[in-house]
Amino acid sequence: MAYGKFEFNGSGLGFFWLFIWTTVLSIVTLGLSFPWTASATMRWVMGNTTIDGKQLCFKGTGMGFFGNWLLIIILTFVTIGIYTPWGACRITRWAINNTYYAEAGDVEA
């Protein structure tokens, strides 16, 4: 049986500003900043999420994701889009593998 209380405390205004600057950055860099903007988004989501009162923390980086992202782009292009579901799973796996319970010093006051 499932248990645990999940809580999300993010605000629309906070996400709006994140969306604006990540979109502008993506446009200016022609999409090359995606690994960094995805990391920033995950950091914001996890920083606003608790499980049973325990804060989550995302420790992934754009540079750490860049190789996976490049492989996903190449395989999706070569397979004419067929690799897309596997690429989405790789992105999700990367996000989950870089999510932890926050420890002292991980949470900004």
N, CA, C and O atoms as CSV, one atom per row, in Angstrom:
chain,resi,resn,atom,element,x,y,z
A,1,MET,N,N,0.845,-1.177,0.000
A,1,MET,CA,C,0.000,0.000,0.000
A,1,MET,C,C,0.893,1.245,0.000
A,1,MET,O,O,1.868,1.319,0.747
A,2,ALA,N,N,0.555,2.198,-0.828
A,2,ALA,CA,C,1.331,3.439,-0.925
A,2,ALA,C,C,1.126,4.292,0.322
A,2,ALA,O,O,0.053,4.288,0.925
A,3,TYR,N,N,2.157,5.012,0.692
A,3,TYR,CA,C,2.050,5.917,1.829
A,3,TYR,C,C,3.006,7.077,1.614
A,3,TYR,O,O,3.868,7.028,0.737
A,4,GLY,N,N,2.854,8.102,2.403
A,4,GLY,CA,C,3.721,9.272,2.307
A,4,GLY,C,C,2.938,10.474,1.834
A,4,GLY,O,O,2.068,10.367,0.969
A,5,LYS,N,N,3.253,11.611,2.405
A,5,LYS,CA,C,2.581,12.845,2.020
A,5,LYS,C,C,3.520,13.673,1.154
A,5,LYS,O,O,4.556,14.148,1.619
A,6,PHE,N,N,3.149,13.839,-0.103
A,6,PHE,CA,C,3.901,14.668,-1.030
A,6,PHE,C,C,3.298,16.065,-1.006
A,6,PHE,O,O,2.077,16.221,-0.997
A,7,GLU,N,N,4.149,17.069,-0.996
A,7,GLU,CA,C,3.661,18.443,-0.978
A,7,GLU,C,C,4.510,19.301,-1.903
A,7,GLU,O,O,5.738,19.209,-1.910
A,8,PHE,N,N,3.838,20.131,-2.679
A,8,PHE,CA,C,4.522,21.054,-3.578
A,8,PHE,C,C,4.129,22.469,-3.184
A,8,PHE,O,O,2.942,22.782,-3.094
A,9,ASN,N,N,5.128,23.336,-2.947
A,9,ASN,CA,C,4.876,24.688,-2.471
A,9,ASN,C,C,5.295,25.769,-3.454
A,9,ASN,O,O,5.416,26.931,-3.065
A,10,GLY,N,N,5.517,25.427,-4.701
A,10,GLY,CA,C,5.923,26.417,-5.696
A,10,GLY,C,C,4.784,27.370,-6.024
A,10,GLY,O,O,3.608,27.042,-5.865
A,11,SER,N,N,5.159,28.555,-6.483
A,11,SER,CA,C,4.145,29.551,-6.837
A,11,SER,C,C,4.143,29.769,-8.350
A,11,SER,O,O,5.136,29.521,-9.033
A,12,GLY,N,N,3.024,30.229,-8.842
A,12,GLY,CA,C,2.921,30.539,-10.261
A,12,GLY,C,C,3.889,31.639,-10.665
A,12,GLY,O,O,4.479,31.578,-11.744
A,13,LEU,N,N,4.059,32.642,-9.813
A,13,LEU,CA,C,4.972,33.741,-10.119
A,13,LEU,C,C,6.416,33.246,-10.177
A,13,LEU,O,O,7.178,33.641,-11.060
A,14,GLY,N,N,6.790,32.380,-9.233
A,14,GLY,CA,C,8.148,31.825,-9.240
A,14,GLY,C,C,8.420,31.032,-10.504
A,14,GLY,O,O,9.490,31.148,-11.102
A,15,PHE,N,N,7.444,30.220,-10.911
A,15,PHE,CA,C,7.628,29.433,-12.126
A,15,PHE,C,C,7.595,30.320,-13.363
A,15,PHE,O,O,8.305,30.058,-14.334
A,16,PHE,N,N,6.778,31.367,-13.335
A,16,PHE,CA,C,6.700,32.284,-14.469
A,16,PHE,C,C,8.068,32.891,-14.763
A,16,PHE,O,O,8.498,32.917,-15.916
A,17,TRP,N,N,8.760,33.381,-13.727
A,17,TRP,CA,C,10.086,33.974,-13.936
A,17,TRP,C,C,11.094,32.941,-14.407
A,17,TRP,O,O,11.925,33.235,-15.266
A,18,LEU,N,N,11.033,31.738,-13.858
A,18,LEU,CA,C,11.911,30.657,-14.321
A,18,LEU,C,C,11.646,30.371,-15.793
A,18,LEU,O,O,12.585,30.235,-16.578
A,19,PHE,N,N,10.379,30.280,-16.170
A,19,PHE,CA,C,9.992,30.020,-17.550
A,19,PHE,C,C,10.501,31.117,-18.480
A,19,PHE,O,O,11.010,30.825,-19.562
A,20,ILE,N,N,10.367,32.370,-18.067
A,20,ILE,CA,C,10.798,33.497,-18.908
A,20,ILE,C,C,12.300,33.429,-19.168
A,20,ILE,O,O,12.727,33.473,-20.322
A,21,TRP,N,N,13.116,33.321,-18.103
A,21,TRP,CA,C,14.563,33.375,-18.335
A,21,TRP,C,C,15.090,32.122,-19.021
A,21,TRP,O,O,16.049,32.209,-19.788
A,22,THR,N,N,14.491,30.952,-18.768
A,22,THR,CA,C,14.965,29.754,-19.467
A,22,THR,C,C,14.562,29.793,-20.947
A,22,THR,O,O,15.305,29.317,-21.805
A,23,THR,N,N,13.395,30.354,-21.242
A,23,THR,CA,C,12.964,30.488,-22.631
A,23,THR,C,C,13.855,31.467,-23.387
A,23,THR,O,O,14.276,31.187,-24.509
A,24,VAL,N,N,14.142,32.611,-22.776
A,24,VAL,CA,C,15.020,33.604,-23.416
A,24,VAL,C,C,16.403,32.997,-23.647
A,24,VAL,O,O,16.981,33.157,-24.722
A,25,LEU,N,N,16.928,32.308,-22.649
A,25,LEU,CA,C,18.243,31.678,-22.784
A,25,LEU,C,C,18.234,30.633,-23.906
A,25,LEU,O,O,19.187,30.548,-24.680
A,26,SER,N,N,17.177,29.850,-23.993
A,26,SER,CA,C,17.080,28.849,-25.056
A,26,SER,C,C,17.022,29.484,-26.436
A,26,SER,O,O,17.636,28.981,-27.377
A,27,ILE,N,N,16.296,30.574,-26.564
A,27,ILE,CA,C,16.198,31.265,-27.851
A,27,ILE,C,C,17.548,31.860,-28.245
A,27,ILE,O,O,17.987,31.720,-29.386
A,28,VAL,N,N,18.197,32.520,-27.296
A,28,VAL,CA,C,19.481,33.176,-27.579
A,28,VAL,C,C,20.549,32.148,-27.963
A,28,VAL,O,O,21.394,32.418,-28.817
A,29,THR,N,N,20.511,30.966,-27.330
A,29,THR,CA,C,21.543,29.952,-27.607
A,29,THR,C,C,21.083,28.919,-28.640
A,29,THR,O,O,21.759,27.912,-28.853
A,30,LEU,N,N,19.943,29.164,-29.275
A,30,LEU,CA,C,19.392,28.249,-30.281
A,30,LEU,C,C,19.195,26.834,-29.726
A,30,LEU,O,O,19.395,25.853,-30.443
A,31,GLY,N,N,18.811,26.731,-28.478
A,31,GLY,CA,C,18.521,25.450,-27.847
A,31,GLY,C,C,19.700,24.752,-27.209
A,31,GLY,O,O,19.517,23.735,-26.540
A,32,LEU,N,N,20.908,25.268,-27.395
A,32,LEU,CA,C,22.094,24.613,-26.824
A,32,LEU,C,C,22.120,24.661,-25.302
A,32,LEU,O,O,22.836,23.885,-24.669
A,33,SER,N,N,21.348,25.562,-24.711
A,33,SER,CA,C,21.337,25.675,-23.249
A,33,SER,C,C,20.353,24.720,-22.591
A,33,SER,O,O,20.194,24.759,-21.371
A,34,PHE,N,N,19.686,23.863,-23.361
A,34,PHE,CA,C,18.666,22.978,-22.796
A,34,PHE,C,C,19.138,22.201,-21.566
A,34,PHE,O,O,18.402,22.166,-20.580
A,35,PRO,N,N,20.315,21.580,-21.560
A,35,PRO,CA,C,20.726,20.849,-20.354
A,35,PRO,C,C,20.775,21.741,-19.113
A,35,PRO,O,O,20.446,21.284,-18.019
A,36,TRP,N,N,21.174,22.989,-19.262
A,36,TRP,CA,C,21.269,23.898,-18.134
A,36,TRP,C,C,19.899,24.412,-17.710
A,36,TRP,O,O,19.633,24.562,-16.517
A,37,THR,N,N,19.026,24.681,-18.684
A,37,THR,CA,C,17.687,25.144,-18.334
A,37,THR,C,C,16.863,24.006,-17.726
A,37,THR,O,O,16.051,24.240,-16.831
A,38,ALA,N,N,17.065,22.786,-18.202
A,38,ALA,CA,C,16.378,21.627,-17.614
A,38,ALA,C,C,16.848,21.423,-16.176
A,38,ALA,O,O,16.041,21.111,-15.301
A,39,SER,N,N,18.143,21.596,-15.925
A,39,SER,CA,C,18.676,21.476,-14.565
A,39,SER,C,C,18.086,22.539,-13.648
A,39,SER,O,O,17.720,22.250,-12.509
A,40,ALA,N,N,17.995,23.769,-14.147
A,40,ALA,CA,C,17.424,24.858,-13.343
A,40,ALA,C,C,15.962,24.585,-13.014
A,40,ALA,O,O,15.515,24.833,-11.895
A,41,THR,N,N,15.222,24.076,-13.990
A,41,THR,CA,C,13.811,23.763,-13.762
A,41,THR,C,C,13.658,22.651,-12.732
A,41,THR,O,O,12.824,22.751,-11.832
A,42,MET,N,N,14.454,21.592,-12.856
A,42,MET,CA,C,14.387,20.493,-11.882
A,42,MET,C,C,14.798,20.966,-10.493
A,42,MET,O,O,14.212,20.538,-9.498
A,43,ARG,N,N,15.790,21.836,-10.411
A,43,ARG,CA,C,16.223,22.378,-9.123
A,43,ARG,C,C,15.075,23.141,-8.461
A,43,ARG,O,O,14.858,23.025,-7.255
A,44,TRP,N,N,14.337,23.928,-9.267
A,44,TRP,CA,C,13.213,24.699,-8.735
A,44,TRP,C,C,12.087,23.769,-8.277
A,44,TRP,O,O,11.541,23.942,-7.187
A,45,VAL,N,N,11.742,22.783,-9.112
A,45,VAL,CA,C,10.653,21.860,-8.768
A,45,VAL,C,C,10.987,21.096,-7.493
A,45,VAL,O,O,10.173,21.039,-6.571
A,46,MET,N,N,12.174,20.511,-7.438
A,46,MET,CA,C,12.544,19.717,-6.262
A,46,MET,C,C,12.740,20.593,-5.022
A,46,MET,O,O,12.477,20.158,-3.901
A,47,GLY,N,N,13.199,21.813,-5.230
A,47,GLY,CA,C,13.366,22.735,-4.106
A,47,GLY,C,C,12.042,23.170,-3.506
A,47,GLY,O,O,12.011,23.699,-2.395
A,48,ASN,N,N,10.958,22.955,-4.218
A,48,ASN,CA,C,9.626,23.299,-3.729
A,48,ASN,C,C,8.786,22.068,-3.394
A,48,ASN,O,O,7.571,22.170,-3.223
A,49,THR,N,N,9.431,20.912,-3.301
A,49,THR,CA,C,8.725,19.656,-3.049
A,49,THR,C,C,9.231,19.012,-1.763
A,49,THR,O,O,10.434,18.970,-1.505
A,50,THR,N,N,8.292,18.512,-0.961
A,50,THR,CA,C,8.642,17.750,0.239
A,50,THR,C,C,7.891,16.424,0.220
A,50,THR,O,O,6.806,16.314,-0.351
A,51,ILE,N,N,8.488,15.427,0.852
A,51,ILE,CA,C,7.851,14.130,1.055
A,51,ILE,C,C,7.891,13.860,2.550
A,51,ILE,O,O,8.965,13.764,3.144
A,52,ASP,N,N,6.727,13.739,3.147
A,52,ASP,CA,C,6.617,13.558,4.599
A,52,ASP,C,C,7.425,14.615,5.354
A,52,ASP,O,O,8.076,14.314,6.354
A,53,GLY,N,N,7.377,15.837,4.870
A,53,GLY,CA,C,8.069,16.944,5.523
A,53,GLY,C,C,9.555,17.036,5.217
A,53,GLY,O,O,10.221,17.957,5.691
A,54,LYS,N,N,10.088,16.106,4.438
A,54,LYS,CA,C,11.515,16.137,4.083
A,54,LYS,C,C,11.682,16.835,2.742
A,54,LYS,O,O,11.065,16.454,1.748
A,55,GLN,N,N,12.515,17.850,2.728
A,55,GLN,CA,C,12.774,18.638,1.519
A,55,GLN,C,C,13.562,17.808,0.502
A,55,GLN,O,O,14.489,17.085,0.867
A,56,LEU,N,N,13.187,17.917,-0.776
A,56,LEU,CA,C,13.964,17.289,-1.839
A,56,LEU,C,C,15.004,18.277,-2.365
A,56,LEU,O,O,14.868,19.491,-2.209
A,57,CYS,N,N,16.028,17.734,-2.981
A,57,CYS,CA,C,17.122,18.549,-3.509
A,57,CYS,C,C,17.574,17.929,-4.829
A,57,CYS,O,O,17.770,16.717,-4.919
A,58,PHE,N,N,17.737,18.757,-5.839
A,58,PHE,CA,C,18.227,18.282,-7.131
A,58,PHE,C,C,19.682,18.706,-7.280
A,58,PHE,O,O,20.002,19.890,-7.179
A,59,LYS,N,N,20.567,17.731,-7.521
A,59,LYS,CA,C,22.002,18.013,-7.600
A,59,LYS,C,C,22.584,17.818,-8.997
A,59,LYS,O,O,23.804,17.832,-9.165
A,60,GLY,N,N,21.729,17.638,-9.993
A,60,GLY,CA,C,22.202,17.487,-11.370
A,60,GLY,C,C,22.693,18.816,-11.923
A,60,GLY,O,O,22.281,19.882,-11.467
A,61,THR,N,N,23.579,18.739,-12.912
A,61,THR,CA,C,24.100,19.944,-13.547
A,61,THR,C,C,23.907,19.851,-15.059
A,61,THR,O,O,23.751,18.765,-15.617
A,62,GLY,N,N,23.920,21.001,-15.697
A,62,GLY,CA,C,23.815,21.028,-17.150
A,62,GLY,C,C,24.960,20.291,-17.810
A,62,GLY,O,O,24.760,19.558,-18.779
A,63,MET,N,N,26.166,20.485,-17.286
A,63,MET,CA,C,27.328,19.815,-17.859
A,63,MET,C,C,27.218,18.304,-17.676
A,63,MET,O,O,27.614,17.540,-18.556
A,64,GLY,N,N,26.685,17.875,-16.541
A,64,GLY,CA,C,26.505,16.449,-16.296
A,64,GLY,C,C,25.458,15.829,-17.210
A,64,GLY,O,O,25.494,14.624,-17.463
A,65,PHE,N,N,24.539,16.622,-17.701
A,65,PHE,CA,C,23.468,16.154,-18.572
A,65,PHE,C,C,23.810,16.309,-20.050
A,65,PHE,O,O,23.186,15.670,-20.898
A,66,PHE,N,N,24.782,17.143,-20.365
A,66,PHE,CA,C,25.083,17.498,-21.749
A,66,PHE,C,C,25.365,16.285,-22.639
A,66,PHE,O,O,24.846,16.215,-23.752
A,67,GLY,N,N,26.171,15.334,-22.177
A,67,GLY,CA,C,26.504,14.143,-22.972
A,67,GLY,C,C,25.270,13.308,-23.292
A,67,GLY,O,O,25.083,12.879,-24.431
A,68,ASN,N,N,24.428,13.080,-22.283
A,68,ASN,CA,C,23.181,12.337,-22.504
A,68,ASN,C,C,22.289,13.068,-23.498
A,68,ASN,O,O,21.715,12.456,-24.398
A,69,TRP,N,N,22.179,14.364,-23.331
A,69,TRP,CA,C,21.326,15.172,-24.199
A,69,TRP,C,C,21.815,15.107,-25.645
A,69,TRP,O,O,21.016,14.963,-26.570
A,70,LEU,N,N,23.124,15.214,-25.833
A,70,LEU,CA,C,23.691,15.146,-27.177
A,70,LEU,C,C,23.411,13.786,-27.820
A,70,LEU,O,O,23.055,13.717,-28.997
A,71,LEU,N,N,23.571,12.708,-27.055
A,71,LEU,CA,C,23.282,11.360,-27.550
A,71,LEU,C,C,21.801,11.235,-27.931
A,71,LEU,O,O,21.475,10.659,-28.969
A,72,ILE,N,N,20.917,11.767,-27.102
A,72,ILE,CA,C,19.481,11.719,-27.389
A,72,ILE,C,C,19.171,12.452,-28.691
A,72,ILE,O,O,18.412,11.950,-29.520
A,73,ILE,N,N,19.749,13.625,-28.872
A,73,ILE,CA,C,19.519,14.415,-30.094
A,73,ILE,C,C,19.992,13.640,-31.321
A,73,ILE,O,O,19.270,13.548,-32.314
A,74,ILE,N,N,21.197,13.085,-31.258
A,74,ILE,CA,C,21.759,12.352,-32.401
A,74,ILE,C,C,20.915,11.120,-32.729
A,74,ILE,O,O,20.565,10.904,-33.889
A,75,LEU,N,N,20.585,10.309,-31.714
A,75,LEU,CA,C,19.817,9.086,-31.968
A,75,LEU,C,C,18.399,9.391,-32.443
A,75,LEU,O,O,17.850,8.658,-33.265
A,76,THR,N,N,17.808,10.462,-31.936
A,76,THR,CA,C,16.472,10.846,-32.394
A,76,THR,C,C,16.515,11.282,-33.856
A,76,THR,O,O,15.630,10.939,-34.640
A,77,PHE,N,N,17.538,12.032,-34.213
A,77,PHE,CA,C,17.689,12.481,-35.602
A,77,PHE,C,C,17.943,11.301,-36.537
A,77,PHE,O,O,17.310,11.192,-37.587
A,78,VAL,N,N,18.874,10.412,-36.157
A,78,VAL,CA,C,19.245,9.271,-37.002
A,78,VAL,C,C,18.061,8.319,-37.206
A,78,VAL,O,O,17.900,7.746,-38.283
A,79,THR,N,N,17.238,8.154,-36.170
A,79,THR,CA,C,16.110,7.224,-36.266
A,79,THR,C,C,14.819,7.912,-36.721
A,79,THR,O,O,13.739,7.324,-36.653
A,80,ILE,N,N,14.937,9.134,-37.176
A,80,ILE,CA,C,13.794,9.920,-37.654
A,80,ILE,C,C,12.694,10.001,-36.587
A,80,ILE,O,O,11.505,9.901,-36.893
A,81,GLY,N,N,13.109,10.181,-35.355
A,81,GLY,CA,C,12.175,10.386,-34.253
A,81,GLY,C,C,11.782,9.148,-33.476
A,81,GLY,O,O,11.167,9.255,-32.416
A,82,ILE,N,N,12.126,7.972,-33.983
A,82,ILE,CA,C,11.720,6.729,-33.311
A,82,ILE,C,C,12.330,6.629,-31.914
A,82,ILE,O,O,11.723,6.031,-31.025
A,83,TYR,N,N,13.513,7.200,-31.701
A,83,TYR,CA,C,14.195,7.113,-30.402
A,83,TYR,C,C,13.557,8.014,-29.338
A,83,TYR,O,O,13.932,7.924,-28.169
A,84,THR,N,N,12.625,8.860,-29.700
A,84,THR,CA,C,12.053,9.842,-28.774
A,84,THR,C,C,11.573,9.240,-27.443
A,84,THR,O,O,11.919,9.790,-26.398
A,85,PRO,N,N,10.800,8.148,-27.421
A,85,PRO,CA,C,10.366,7.598,-26.120
A,85,PRO,C,C,11.537,7.143,-25.254
A,85,PRO,O,O,11.508,7.325,-24.037
A,86,TRP,N,N,12.556,6.559,-25.857
A,86,TRP,CA,C,13.723,6.127,-25.104
A,86,TRP,C,C,14.505,7.341,-24.592
A,86,TRP,O,O,15.043,7.328,-23.485
A,87,GLY,N,N,14.555,8.380,-25.414
A,87,GLY,CA,C,15.209,9.613,-24.987
A,87,GLY,C,C,14.496,10.243,-23.810
A,87,GLY,O,O,15.139,10.720,-22.875
A,88,ALA,N,N,13.168,10.248,-23.847
A,88,ALA,CA,C,12.385,10.787,-22.726
A,88,ALA,C,C,12.657,9.987,-21.449
A,88,ALA,O,O,12.743,10.557,-20.361
A,89,CYS,N,N,12.789,8.682,-21.585
A,89,CYS,CA,C,13.103,7.844,-20.420
A,89,CYS,C,C,14.502,8.141,-19.887
A,89,CYS,O,O,14.719,8.141,-18.675
A,90,ARG,N,N,15.456,8.394,-20.794
A,90,ARG,CA,C,16.821,8.752,-20.362
A,90,ARG,C,C,16.808,10.050,-19.583
A,90,ARG,O,O,17.497,10.167,-18.570
A,91,ILE,N,N,16.030,11.040,-20.039
A,91,ILE,CA,C,15.936,12.324,-19.349
A,91,ILE,C,C,15.315,12.130,-17.967
A,91,ILE,O,O,15.803,12.684,-16.982
A,92,THR,N,N,14.246,11.350,-17.895
A,92,THR,CA,C,13.591,11.092,-16.611
A,92,THR,C,C,14.526,10.346,-15.660
A,92,THR,O,O,14.590,10.666,-14.473
A,93,ARG,N,N,15.245,9.361,-16.176
A,93,ARG,CA,C,16.196,8.605,-15.353
A,93,ARG,C,C,17.281,9.521,-14.797
A,93,ARG,O,O,17.647,9.417,-13.627
A,94,TRP,N,N,17.796,10.423,-15.642
A,94,TRP,CA,C,18.807,11.389,-15.196
A,94,TRP,C,C,18.241,12.264,-14.075
A,94,TRP,O,O,18.912,12.503,-13.071
A,95,ALA,N,N,17.009,12.738,-14.251
A,95,ALA,CA,C,16.393,13.604,-13.241
A,95,ALA,C,C,16.216,12.863,-11.915
A,95,ALA,O,O,16.549,13.398,-10.857
A,96,ILE,N,N,15.699,11.651,-11.965
A,96,ILE,CA,C,15.464,10.880,-10.737
A,96,ILE,C,C,16.785,10.507,-10.070
A,96,ILE,O,O,16.889,10.558,-8.844
A,97,ASN,N,N,17.791,10.134,-10.855
A,97,ASN,CA,C,19.089,9.749,-10.292
A,97,ASN,C,C,19.830,10.924,-9.649
A,97,ASN,O,O,20.797,10.716,-8.916
A,98,ASN,N,N,19.389,12.141,-9.914
A,98,ASN,CA,C,20.026,13.323,-9.329
A,98,ASN,C,C,19.148,14.017,-8.296
A,98,ASN,O,O,19.410,15.161,-7.926
A,99,THR,N,N,18.111,13.332,-7.830
A,99,THR,CA,C,17.210,13.876,-6.816
A,99,THR,C,C,17.446,13.151,-5.497
A,99,THR,O,O,17.479,11.922,-5.448
A,100,TYR,N,N,17.610,13.931,-4.426
A,100,TYR,CA,C,17.927,13.396,-3.110
A,100,TYR,C,C,17.080,14.111,-2.056
A,100,TYR,O,O,16.458,15.138,-2.326
A,101,TYR,N,N,17.074,13.543,-0.853
A,101,TYR,CA,C,16.573,14.304,0.278
A,101,TYR,C,C,17.622,15.339,0.621
A,101,TYR,O,O,18.816,15.038,0.648
A,102,ALA,N,N,17.183,16.557,0.882
A,102,ALA,CA,C,18.121,17.627,1.202
A,102,ALA,C,C,18.772,17.376,2.562
A,102,ALA,O,O,18.134,16.885,3.492
A,103,GLU,N,N,20.035,17.719,2.653
A,103,GLU,CA,C,20.772,17.669,3.903
A,103,GLU,C,C,21.061,19.094,4.330
A,103,GLU,O,O,20.779,20.041,3.595
A,104,ALA,N,N,21.622,19.244,5.518
A,104,ALA,CA,C,21.986,20.584,5.992
A,104,ALA,C,C,22.904,21.229,4.970
A,104,ALA,O,O,23.876,20.613,4.534
A,105,GLY,N,N,22.607,22.462,4.584
A,105,GLY,CA,C,23.404,23.186,3.607
A,105,GLY,C,C,22.869,23.078,2.184
A,105,GLY,O,O,23.270,23.852,1.315
A,106,ASP,N,N,21.960,22.119,1.931
A,106,ASP,CA,C,21.387,21.968,0.601
A,106,ASP,C,C,20.222,22.929,0.363
A,106,ASP,O,O,19.932,23.290,-0.777
A,107,VAL,N,N,19.562,23.335,1.433
A,107,VAL,CA,C,18.367,24.154,1.325
A,107,VAL,C,C,18.716,25.596,1.652
A,107,VAL,O,O,19.258,25.896,2.716
A,108,GLU,N,N,18.394,26.482,0.718
A,108,GLU,CA,C,18.626,27.903,0.961
A,108,GLU,C,C,17.476,28.466,1.783
A,108,GLU,O,O,16.309,28.226,1.476
A,109,ALA,N,N,17.802,29.199,2.803
A,109,ALA,CA,C,16.766,29.757,3.690
A,109,ALA,C,C,16.102,30.952,3.080
A,109,ALA,O,O,15.210,31.541,3.691
